[in-house]
Structures are given as structure tokens and as C-alpha cells.
Amino acid sequence: MASVNTAHYTYRVAWSAPDNEHVATVAELPSLSWLAASPVDAFSGLAELVRQVVADLETAGEPVPVPLVDRAYSGRFVVRVPPDLHQRLVTEAAEQKVSLNRLVSDRLARVA
């Protein structure tokens, strides 16, 4: 099995008011985080921790999360909504002369 490129993981650094420091997180390994005074130090600390954790998982033969950007996506997912919202969306799509899928896809694209 090829080694996972940890640089492809989804990292985020934000200010943590309760900790009075920057906190770095990684979406693929949500149990990991790193606090530091600067955003660069928070990211660097977490990136090194992630490399160590992934190496340990690979050595132990444990599953290693695939980076979100390296996964294949079909472009399809199912969303359950209340019946009244479904009806309103179908009506709006008909009024705009587009499919329900197109209406919802356009709305999601505007907020994503």
C-alpha cells in the first residue's frame, strides 16, 4: 500500500478564544489538534503530529484516512427534507422552468 501524502489533508487554523491561542485541525483526523501562539506554529505542530500518526497507523497496518481531495465523488447524494419544503422547492423549480435538481444545485453552489 502506498503511503498517504499528508500534505493533501484538509487543514484549518483558527483563533480559539477559550484557549487564547490558534488551533489547527485536520478534517480527516478529527481527534487531532494543535494549539500555538501563532497560526504558522499551530499548523506546523499539527502537520508534524499528523505525519507521526499516519506513520504509526501504516506501521501497525491500521487504516489511514484518504485525503478528501484524493477521494472520488459521484456528484450524487440524498438529502431528506420536510414535505412542505419539498413542495415549495418543486413549485419554485417549476416556476423557474428548471429541474428540482438544478434549483437545489444552484442554491448549494451559492452558499458553498
N, C-alpha and C positions, 0 to 999 in steps of 0.2 A: 504494500500500500504506500502511495506517495505521501510525503509529508505535507501537511496543510500549511499554506502560506498565511501566517498570522497577520501580515500586513493588509490582507484582504478583509479582515474582520471589520465590523461596524463599531467604531469607537466614537464616544461623545465625551466632551469635557464641559462641565457646567459649574457654576458657583453654588456651593452648599452653605446657605445661611446658618443652619443649625451647627455645622462643623466649623464655620468661618474659614473655609478653605475651598479650593477647587476639587471636584470629584470627577474622576474619569471612570467610565463604564464601557462595557462591550456587550452588544446585544446578543451575540452568540453564546456567551458565557455569563449569564445574568447574576451569578452568585459572586462574581469578581468585581472589585472596585479598588480605586487608589486615591487617597487624599494627599494633597500637597499645597504649598503656598502659591505656586504659580501654575497656570494651565499647562505649560510645557513640562514641568516636573510631574504633574499628575498623569499626563499622557505617557511620558517616558517610563514612569514607575509601573503603570498598568501594562504597557506593551511588553516590558521585561517579564512581569508576572505571567502574562498570557503565554509568552514563549516557553516559560518553565512548565506551566500547567499542561500545555499541549504536548511538550516533550515527554512529560511524565505519563500522560494518557497513552501516547503512542508506544512508549516502552512497555507499559502494562497491557497493551493490546486492547485497551478500552476505546469505545467510540469517541471520535473527535468531531465536534460540530463543523459542518461545512460552512464556509463564509456565505452570508446571504447573497452577495453579488455573484458567487460562483454556482448558485443553485439554478436549476431550470424552472421556469414558470410557464404555466399553460395559458395564463391570461383569463382563467375562469375561476370564480369562487361563488359560493352560495351565501346569500345574506337573507336572514329571516327578519321580516318587518311586520308591524301590526297591520291587520287587514285594512284599516282606514287609510293608513299611509300608502299601502299598495294601490288602493283605489285612486287616491289623489295623484300619485305618480303616473299611473296608467292614463288618467284623464289629461294631465298636463302633456304627456308624450303625444297623445292623440291630437291635442290642440296645436302642438308644435309640428305635427306631421313627421315625427321621428319615432323610432322604436323605444320601448322602455329601456332596453339595454343602453342605447345611445344617450338617452337623457341622464341615466344614473352614472354612466361612464364619464360624461362631460362634467357632471356635478362633482364627482370624486376628483377629477383632474384639477378642478379649480381650487380645491382645498388641500390637495396633497403637496 
